[in-house]
Amino acid sequence: MINPASALKKYLHECPETIGKVVDFNAATDGLLKFDFTASNQNLNAETFADTSLFTAWVNEQLEKNNCRYGIGGYNEHRTIYARSPLFDNTDEPRRLHLGVDIWGPAGTPVYNPIEGRVHSFRFNDHFGDYGATIILEHQLGDLRVHSLYGHLSLASLDGLYEGKSILKGEKFAEFGIPAENGHWPPHLHFQLIFDILDHKGNYPGVCRYSEREIYLQNCPDPNDILTFTF
């Protein structure tokens, strides 16, 4: 029996016309900067990423210096930056492995639904280091059900939503939030795919313990298969 991740790859390969953009991007003119938030990045210290203003200034400086529209990265990345919040240290083993892809860019950046679907749930996860405003969509791709999670949004993105609301492919339905609305992070989008959402509503772990890596990666396939960004 084919596993869900392989089934998703097969569907995306056979039906590319059903997949749209998540953010505006022109490969001919827009640069992408691959961010590294592991311990190997010696250019980002703990003092900087612990302070939202300093961290935001660092992100903006990197994008400007490299003439890039977005910073990208993070799937299956063991990150040191989660030490900035006790939210990720509330177990015997700290959570450090990132399960989505982050797209770093200005607050107000439009977010589009890449696959026709409906609103599964939404919530304002208002804790330091959390998602802030969050939307989860549900999609049916042939026989495969997939959920997409959008974290660190503006609060206005939640206006008018209700569970079951249809969101068309290509429809703008959200935007990047400011730190006060996005969990106190530099503006960016956390984009994550999830097969089995279990009983979660408006939230799902975006970071897991390394010892749980295989379990979570099986349930959260690589979002790059939809984003198709190249460097």
LUMMAR-152511 format. One record per residue (C-alpha): x, y, z; residue in three letters. Coordinates in nm, 4 decimals, m for minus. Layout:
REM LUMMAR-152511
@u:X, v:Y, w:Z, type:ala
...
***
This chain:
REM LUMMAR-152511
@u:0.0000, v:0.0000, w:0.0000, type:met
@u:0.1382, v:0.3400, w:m0.1004, type:ile
@u:0.2129, v:0.5704, w:0.1927, type:asn
@u:0.0522, v:0.9174, w:0.2102, type:pro
@u:0.3742, v:1.1085, w:0.1327, type:ala
@u:0.4321, v:0.9025, w:m0.1817, type:ser
@u:0.0657, v:0.9393, w:m0.2777, type:ala
@u:0.0970, v:1.3170, w:m0.2428, type:leu
@u:0.4090, v:1.3315, w:m0.4577, type:lys
@u:0.2351, v:1.1178, w:m0.7205, type:lys
@u:m0.0703, v:1.3449, w:m0.7220, type:tyr
@u:0.1373, v:1.6626, w:m0.7486, type:leu
@u:0.3354, v:1.5125, w:m1.0354, type:his
@u:0.0265, v:1.3974, w:m1.2247, type:glu
@u:m0.1970, v:1.7002, w:m1.1527, type:cys
@u:0.0308, v:2.0069, w:m1.1360, type:pro
@u:m0.2489, v:2.2280, w:m1.2690, type:glu
@u:m0.4404, v:2.1857, w:m0.9428, type:thr
@u:m0.1624, v:2.3535, w:m0.7419, type:ile
@u:m0.1250, v:2.7303, w:m0.7135, type:gly
@u:0.0975, v:2.9781, w:m0.5326, type:lys
@u:0.1231, v:3.0446, w:m0.1599, type:val
@u:0.2880, v:3.3856, w:m0.1993, type:val
@u:0.3562, v:3.6121, w:m0.4945, type:asp
@u:0.6862, v:3.5158, w:m0.6532, type:phe
@u:0.8506, v:3.5705, w:m0.9903, type:asn
@u:1.1432, v:3.3345, w:m1.0390, type:ala
@u:1.2866, v:3.5631, w:m1.3087, type:ala
@u:1.3112, v:3.8702, w:m1.0862, type:thr
@u:1.2705, v:3.7745, w:m0.7194, type:asp
@u:1.5601, v:3.6460, w:m0.5139, type:gly
@u:1.5312, v:3.3845, w:m0.2400, type:leu
@u:1.7662, v:3.3607, w:0.0548, type:leu
@u:1.8014, v:3.0226, w:0.2222, type:lys
@u:1.8123, v:3.0824, w:0.5973, type:phe
@u:1.9957, v:2.8517, w:0.8347, type:asp
@u:1.8734, v:2.8593, w:1.1950, type:phe
@u:2.0809, v:2.5671, w:1.3194, type:thr
@u:2.3743, v:2.5921, w:1.5591, type:ala
@u:2.6087, v:2.6016, w:1.2584, type:ser
@u:2.4979, v:2.9573, w:1.1747, type:asn
@u:2.7602, v:3.1655, w:1.3542, type:gln
@u:2.6139, v:3.4925, w:1.2202, type:asn
@u:2.3073, v:3.4747, w:1.4459, type:leu
@u:2.3685, v:3.4718, w:1.8183, type:asn
@u:2.1362, v:3.3978, w:2.1091, type:ala
@u:2.1162, v:3.7624, w:2.2127, type:glu
@u:1.9837, v:3.8599, w:1.8689, type:thr
@u:1.7202, v:3.5897, w:1.8263, type:phe
@u:1.5971, v:3.6310, w:2.1848, type:ala
@u:1.4947, v:3.9917, w:2.1149, type:asp
@u:1.2149, v:4.0278, w:1.8577, type:thr
@u:1.3268, v:4.3751, w:1.7457, type:ser
@u:1.6891, v:4.2685, w:1.7022, type:leu
@u:1.5860, v:3.9468, w:1.5295, type:phe
@u:1.3555, v:4.1372, w:1.2917, type:thr
@u:1.6320, v:4.3846, w:1.2081, type:ala
@u:1.8699, v:4.0928, w:1.1413, type:trp
@u:1.6230, v:3.9219, w:0.9050, type:val
@u:1.5565, v:4.2468, w:0.7170, type:asn
@u:1.9293, v:4.3201, w:0.6911, type:glu
@u:2.0008, v:3.9760, w:0.5448, type:gln
@u:1.7253, v:4.0093, w:0.2851, type:leu
@u:1.8334, v:4.3589, w:0.1846, type:glu
@u:2.2035, v:4.2741, w:0.1717, type:lys
@u:2.1368, v:3.9743, w:m0.0529, type:asn
@u:1.8729, v:4.1548, w:m0.2633, type:asn
@u:1.6140, v:3.8869, w:m0.1884, type:cys
@u:1.2363, v:3.9187, w:m0.1691, type:arg
@u:1.1966, v:3.6307, w:0.0770, type:tyr
@u:1.3964, v:3.4199, w:0.3151, type:gly
@u:1.3102, v:3.0506, w:0.2912, type:ile
@u:1.3808, v:2.7340, w:0.4817, type:gly
@u:1.3336, v:2.5230, w:0.7838, type:gly
@u:1.1757, v:2.1880, w:0.6966, type:tyr
@u:1.3345, v:1.9082, w:0.9021, type:asn
@u:1.5794, v:2.1617, w:1.0467, type:glu
@u:1.7072, v:2.1274, w:1.4029, type:his
@u:1.6905, v:2.4894, w:1.5168, type:arg
@u:1.8598, v:2.6719, w:1.7995, type:thr
@u:1.6240, v:2.9720, w:1.7771, type:ile
@u:1.3485, v:2.7976, w:1.9739, type:tyr
@u:1.5520, v:2.8509, w:2.2878, type:ala
@u:1.4049, v:3.2041, w:2.2773, type:arg
@u:1.0723, v:3.0818, w:2.4186, type:ser
@u:0.9836, v:2.8523, w:2.7117, type:pro
@u:0.6981, v:2.7271, w:2.4928, type:leu
@u:0.9449, v:2.4815, w:2.3362, type:phe
@u:1.1128, v:2.3751, w:2.6605, type:asp
@u:0.8119, v:2.2505, w:2.8568, type:asn
@u:0.9132, v:1.8833, w:2.8365, type:thr
@u:1.2171, v:1.6817, w:2.9477, type:asp
@u:1.3432, v:1.6995, w:2.5886, type:glu
@u:1.3191, v:2.0469, w:2.4298, type:pro
@u:1.1357, v:2.0764, w:2.0988, type:arg
@u:1.3728, v:2.1936, w:1.8264, type:arg
@u:1.2889, v:2.0126, w:1.4978, type:leu
@u:1.0923, v:2.2321, w:1.2571, type:his
@u:0.8087, v:2.0633, w:1.0638, type:leu
@u:0.7159, v:2.3327, w:0.8117, type:gly
@u:0.8730, v:2.5811, w:0.5737, type:val
@u:0.9100, v:2.9440, w:0.6770, type:asp
@u:0.8777, v:3.2272, w:0.4258, type:ile
@u:1.0290, v:3.5440, w:0.5752, type:trp
@u:0.9122, v:3.8761, w:0.4341, type:gly
@u:0.7311, v:4.2004, w:0.5187, type:pro
@u:0.4201, v:4.2179, w:0.7356, type:ala
@u:0.1155, v:4.2470, w:0.5109, type:gly
@u:0.2547, v:4.0077, w:0.2473, type:thr
@u:m0.0481, v:3.8366, w:0.0849, type:pro
@u:m0.1019, v:3.4641, w:0.1436, type:val
@u:m0.2915, v:3.2564, w:m0.1153, type:tyr
@u:m0.4567, v:2.9170, w:m0.0969, type:asn
@u:m0.2554, v:2.6817, w:m0.3234, type:pro
@u:m0.5214, v:2.4082, w:m0.3419, type:ile
@u:m0.8991, v:2.4355, w:m0.3449, type:glu
@u:m1.0276, v:2.3566, w:0.0021, type:gly
@u:m1.2208, v:2.4678, w:0.3045, type:arg
@u:m1.1480, v:2.6134, w:0.6462, type:val
@u:m1.0820, v:2.3348, w:0.8944, type:his
@u:m1.0204, v:2.5631, w:1.1946, type:ser
@u:m0.8511, v:2.8814, w:1.3107, type:phe
@u:m0.7287, v:3.0395, w:1.6338, type:arg
@u:m0.5253, v:3.3210, w:1.7813, type:phe
@u:m0.2461, v:3.1310, w:1.9592, type:asn
@u:m0.1317, v:3.4296, w:2.1598, type:asp
@u:0.1825, v:3.3185, w:2.3458, type:his
@u:0.5406, v:3.4347, w:2.3051, type:phe
@u:0.6975, v:3.2140, w:2.0387, type:gly
@u:0.3654, v:3.0601, w:1.9312, type:asp
@u:0.1879, v:3.0866, w:1.5931, type:tyr
@u:m0.0171, v:3.3956, w:1.6766, type:gly
@u:m0.3048, v:3.4117, w:1.4282, type:ala
@u:m0.3380, v:3.0680, w:1.2652, type:thr
@u:m0.5537, v:2.9133, w:0.9921, type:ile
@u:m0.5782, v:2.5459, w:0.8961, type:ile
@u:m0.7335, v:2.4491, w:0.5623, type:leu
@u:m0.8500, v:2.1040, w:0.4527, type:glu
@u:m0.8007, v:1.9746, w:0.0978, type:his
@u:m0.9125, v:1.6640, w:m0.0894, type:gln
@u:m0.6584, v:1.5507, w:m0.3509, type:leu
@u:m0.8144, v:1.2508, w:m0.5185, type:gly
@u:m0.8399, v:0.9907, w:m0.2419, type:asp
@u:m0.5950, v:1.1801, w:m0.0217, type:leu
@u:m0.6963, v:1.4270, w:0.2490, type:arg
@u:m0.4337, v:1.6875, w:0.3365, type:val
@u:m0.4373, v:1.9837, w:0.5738, type:his
@u:m0.2334, v:2.2989, w:0.5292, type:ser
@u:m0.1433, v:2.5182, w:0.8265, type:leu
@u:m0.0634, v:2.8899, w:0.8011, type:tyr
@u:0.0921, v:3.0428, w:1.1108, type:gly
@u:0.2103, v:3.3923, w:1.2123, type:his
@u:m0.0702, v:3.5689, w:1.0267, type:leu
@u:m0.2334, v:3.9057, w:1.0886, type:ser
@u:m0.5314, v:3.9087, w:1.3232, type:leu
@u:m0.7395, v:4.0565, w:1.0416, type:ala
@u:m0.6845, v:3.7294, w:0.8519, type:ser
@u:m0.9241, v:3.5596, w:1.0945, type:leu
@u:m1.2094, v:3.8036, w:1.0275, type:asp
@u:m1.5128, v:3.6459, w:0.8631, type:gly
@u:m1.3862, v:3.2898, w:0.8864, type:leu
@u:m1.5966, v:2.9933, w:0.9883, type:tyr
@u:m1.5332, v:2.6212, w:0.9817, type:glu
@u:m1.6287, v:2.4752, w:0.6463, type:gly
@u:m1.5921, v:2.8029, w:0.4546, type:lys
@u:m1.4760, v:2.7335, w:0.0980, type:ser
@u:m1.1454, v:2.8868, w:m0.0088, type:ile
@u:m1.0720, v:2.8730, w:m0.3798, type:leu
@u:m0.7370, v:2.7869, w:m0.5314, type:lys
@u:m0.5467, v:3.1120, w:m0.5821, type:gly
@u:m0.7676, v:3.3072, w:m0.3431, type:glu
@u:m0.5927, v:3.5530, w:m0.1130, type:lys
@u:m0.7214, v:3.4646, w:0.2346, type:phe
@u:m0.4544, v:3.5916, w:0.4741, type:ala
@u:m0.1406, v:3.8006, w:0.5166, type:glu
@u:0.1771, v:3.8023, w:0.7228, type:phe
@u:0.1244, v:3.9507, w:1.0683, type:gly
@u:0.3214, v:4.2007, w:1.2733, type:ile
@u:0.5052, v:4.0672, w:1.5819, type:pro
@u:0.2240, v:4.1677, w:1.8201, type:ala
@u:m0.0132, v:3.9413, w:1.6232, type:glu
@u:0.2173, v:3.6628, w:1.5040, type:asn
@u:0.3563, v:3.5211, w:1.8290, type:gly
@u:0.6288, v:3.7888, w:1.8569, type:his
@u:0.8412, v:3.6764, w:1.5645, type:trp
@u:0.9893, v:3.8721, w:1.2743, type:pro
@u:0.7158, v:3.8771, w:1.0060, type:pro
@u:0.6979, v:3.5508, w:0.8173, type:his
@u:0.4665, v:3.2649, w:0.7221, type:leu
@u:0.4927, v:2.9161, w:0.8698, type:his
@u:0.3516, v:2.6812, w:0.6013, type:phe
@u:0.3013, v:2.3186, w:0.7000, type:gln
@u:0.1287, v:2.0140, w:0.5523, type:leu
@u:m0.0429, v:1.7590, w:0.7763, type:ile
@u:m0.2145, v:1.4327, w:0.6900, type:phe
@u:m0.3817, v:1.3342, w:1.0190, type:asp
@u:m0.4829, v:1.6441, w:1.2140, type:ile
@u:m0.6177, v:1.4282, w:1.5012, type:leu
@u:m0.8392, v:1.6409, w:1.7277, type:asp
@u:m0.6418, v:1.9639, w:1.6885, type:his
@u:m0.8340, v:2.2836, w:1.6164, type:lys
@u:m0.6538, v:2.5978, w:1.5045, type:gly
@u:m0.3227, v:2.4522, w:1.6122, type:asn
@u:m0.0872, v:2.1623, w:1.5456, type:tyr
@u:0.2767, v:2.1190, w:1.6527, type:pro
@u:0.5104, v:2.2983, w:1.4139, type:gly
@u:0.8142, v:2.1917, w:1.6131, type:val
@u:0.8745, v:1.8504, w:1.7689, type:cys
@u:1.1262, v:1.6713, w:1.9863, type:arg
@u:1.4074, v:1.5130, w:1.7877, type:tyr
@u:1.3238, v:1.1715, w:1.9330, type:ser
@u:0.9794, v:1.2024, w:1.7644, type:glu
@u:1.1259, v:1.3087, w:1.4309, type:arg
@u:1.0258, v:1.0074, w:1.2203, type:glu
@u:0.6685, v:0.9996, w:1.3522, type:ile
@u:0.6073, v:1.3671, w:1.2799, type:tyr
@u:0.7836, v:1.3754, w:0.9430, type:leu
@u:0.5636, v:1.0878, w:0.8228, type:gln
@u:0.2550, v:1.2905, w:0.9120, type:asn
@u:0.3955, v:1.6255, w:0.7944, type:cys
@u:0.5394, v:1.5890, w:0.4419, type:pro
@u:0.7801, v:1.8369, w:0.2871, type:asp
@u:0.5897, v:2.1576, w:0.1921, type:pro
@u:0.8566, v:2.2285, w:m0.0689, type:asn
@u:0.6738, v:1.9814, w:m0.2929, type:asp
@u:0.3998, v:2.2450, w:m0.3223, type:ile
@u:0.6106, v:2.5595, w:m0.2969, type:leu
@u:0.8584, v:2.4412, w:m0.5634, type:thr
@u:1.1027, v:2.7208, w:m0.4813, type:phe
@u:1.4519, v:2.6759, w:m0.6265, type:thr
@u:1.7746, v:2.8462, w:m0.5260, type:phe
***
